[in-house]
């Protein structure tokens, strides 16, 4: 079903995006046959002394922040605001791969949206990892997506032999340089084969960028000795990008971070002695202040609609609560805990589900999980028992971050008139207030805690709303 649906969507995408892009290219003003590039009227001011390589990757299915709180970073729809600070003829845009985290149904939908987004963003080259290639092949999309951007991969599939390197020639000041991006799997081929990926470009100055699937000191040392790689990209182990080598030593060793929260910027500048161009590395945070691209916003809305139509909430994996426990809903607590219930009802947690609906994400399990009671468990929000369709109204009292999210399922506590204490499963603050979902939480835990106080205690004199 998804295979057919995505193929149909790509045909529409070709008409709405790819063909208009080709027409724009035909109407642009060609400036130099040597540079083989042209400029659109809307492009920013030129700077012939700098070539910029933008680097992204390891999105792992994060198309944009959830939008539940401030201080969040990321979003495909904000990337154009960064890329467009550099004229198209002075830049190269590269993605290092790992589109999604798994091959589950929701990630397959994300893979579709991610691919179309990178096409809209005019990526020059995209590295497809083994996992990316497998998903693209299973969905029947590999040949289709190669029409949107150049693909490189170190994974050799059975039905095709995609290239492992891509070169773009760019005018730097008064000379054309060749920027080559290559990818290599150190687990399937000897390191000595890396040099074969980088070809001599007829006497042109070259900048060679290598994406590795694994970086260990011995491999980095071996590459350094050969002295033909200018920048080495290692797998990311942190959300934030990092410069892993000395700033002025070749090769620069970097990681691009995860979840699209930052864009890496590799700037190439001519050396004063006219030898190998100089490289500098910096990062750009994709903040909420950056303007959004309307087409990419609409693609995200497509994603939300596809998730809704797939009815993923109904099939979300659920576990049986221990000891026969069940969720009872926050209103069941009110009779004995009237003060606490009254105070809680004025807090943001009591209206968490409404913020989800305003964002259009009330059908997305990844978002719903932190806005309701017990999505992971039977008797929790939107129970999946039997073949009943998704019915929000049946579990209305389990909407929002209610009592049982933090205190645990309350059936036995209520049945015993409070004699039986509530037990797990319980959620902790950091289960939902992660760096991806709540960018301002880390370091401000006490301020956040003050906002949810809804019980009587000496330290709760100040009621922070």
JOQUI-V609179 format. One record per helix or strand. SS is the DSSP state (@ for helix, = for strand). FROM is the first residue (numbers start at 1). LEN is the number of residues. If there is no record, write none. Layout:
BEGIN
SS;FROM;LEN
SS;FROM;LEN
END
This chain:
BEGIN
@;2;26
=;29;4
=;37;3
=;50;7
@;76;8
@;88;3
=;91;5
@;105;16
=;125;3
@;130;9
@;142;4
=;150;3
=;165;8
=;175;10
@;191;7
=;205;8
@;217;10
=;231;3
=;242;2
=;252;4
=;262;8
=;278;8
@;294;17
=;319;1
@;322;3
@;330;4
@;338;7
@;348;11
@;365;4
=;372;1
=;377;1
@;392;7
=;399;1
@;403;5
@;411;5
@;429;4
@;445;7
@;458;3
END
